[in-house]
Amino acid sequence: MVLSLQDDGVVVSSSSKLAKKTGIQKRKYLKIAKIATQIYKKLKETYNPVAGLDGNVSRGMQVLAMEILQSRKHVDTCDTDKAFHQYGNNGKIYIINNCTLCAGVDQAVNNFQKQHEHNAKTRAAHRTPEDGIRLCGVLFKQEYRAAVSGIMKNKKDRKKSDVPGDPTKSFFEKALADFVDIDFNVPTPKEDVWLSEHTDEHRDKWDPNSPSLFEHPRSADWLIDTWHTYVRPRYKKSLDKWNKETGGGDGTPASFIDYCGNDKWLVWIFLLDYETNFLLANNASGRMPNHLQLEAGFDTATLSDITDDDWSSKSRVKTLEKELNEVRRNKEKIDDFGSIVSDFLKTRMGTGSTCRSDTPSKMSYDDCLKKADYYKAQLRELEDDDSLDIELKLEHTQSLKDRRTRFLKAAIEIEKAKRAKHA
């Protein structure tokens, strides 16, 4: 071991920009790597699988080798035990401590084990998508729905005032019992919204009922932090993106996954939320927009269908009724506008004289070609536009083609007239 600690390393070539800029040479410490590999194998054989050491020895030993390399000290040989003098070089020697048994290598191994244990505990405390989905699955339980809205909005009512201590923590202590209950299964979203082309690639990636979720102890404070620091901010960000950038997407709830960024697992929560009248969405991002409520089926629903314990207030029922009427009026306006545009295009295409009268007679050859290119670009954009009705899209396409043809013909006539003039 003492001999391995004296490894000065061998220079290896490096083509990195940093090496060229600084002139620092890269070294490999083969003796230290060898002893680190042997020690790591022994640790893995002795403590795995409980310790959770990396099964790849080549990758796992690198941390141990780095710990040994950084722990050693370059000291005067005369300050060490006589047993180390034979390994000195020019009056200097590398050791970790003055113990003749291992020269301090055991100390580096202990530091490695402590750091690995700390990292394991840290990973256990980290939240995972499965943790977030399972927590929301608990919050969606029927007996908790009446309490979830008030608690997450920090509204205090008579019932909460009667609860001793912190009512929020008291609620999450009850929720904790379901979260750690291995018999409680978080349901998958309904097939009519879950089995969508949007979620095909991702449906099997998450399992909120996985046995691995119960390997680590959890607490009510951990659940509170999971909601406030892990689920809620991510859910709010995705909802804001959905509402501001898409106007509700293509109208299917599963399309929410396209606006979750790297947190695709939020679509599971959204689809369960969809089935519970957006219970968590209302608390994560405020009132859901009218277009989203319409797509969720509110335009055909009656107040009796959506009224429950959370909607018992008369003022809230009146507010909802006004919002529904506003949505219906907006929808009628959009339909009327679409009809007006369709009639206008039909009128334009129905009369050939009108089309010809729009062709400018005093434009130059180059201007006509520019106009033709402009309509060509419009046609390409229209091909990729899926927001228009098929019939309206066909009419608009034909209208643009006719205009482009007119300008091309006008350019040809101008060029012919120019040539005839100079002939």
Secondary structure, DSSP 8 states (H G I E B T S, - for coil): -HHHHT---EEE----HHHHHH---EEE-HHHHHHHHHHHHHHHHHHTTTS---S-HHHHHHHHHHHHHHH-EEEEGGGS-GGGGGG-BTTEEEESSS-TTTTTHHHHHHHHHHHHHHHHHHHHHS--HHHHHHHHHHHTSGGGHHHHHHHHTT---HHHHTSSS-HHHHHHHHHHHHHT-TT-------HHHHSSTTTTTTTTS--TT-GGGGSS---HHHHHHIIIIIIHHHHHHHHHHIIIIISSTTS-GGGGGGGSTT-TTHHHHHHHHHHTTSHHHHHHHSS--HHHHIIIIITT--HHHH-SGGG--HHHHHHHHHHHHHHHHHHHHHHHHHHHHHHHHHHHHH-HHHHHHTS-SS--HHHHHHHHHHHHHHHHHHHT--SS-HHHHHHHHHHHHHHHHHHHHHHHHHHHHHHHHH-
